[in-house]
Amino acid sequence: MSFRERIFRLLDRGHYDVDPEEYVDFAVVHVGVGPMLVARLQEAGVEAIGEDTFNPGTQVLSDYRVMVRRRDLETATTVWSQS
């Protein structure tokens, strides 16, 4: 077994559980669009939350971070692509 194979085997150990109820980042959009995106996702039955996000480039609160539950990620992507 080569050194590389031993490293890959070491990195592959363990068990990774994915929690479907965990909130994951879905999108970072402009602050004017964010609340409307959250409302549209909630109308489609997706549990979505949002919060203002500081943009380090402009140094203002100009972005909005939208998060959805992991189980709703595919549905949220479909809803967002239809808008």
PyMOL commands that set and color helices and strands:
alter all, ss='L'
color gray80, all
select helices_A, chain A and resi 3-11+34-43+70-81
alter helices_A, ss='H'
color red, helices_A
select strands_A, chain A and resi 23-30+48-55+60-69
alter strands_A, ss='S'
color yellow, strands_A
deselect
rebuild
show_as cartoon
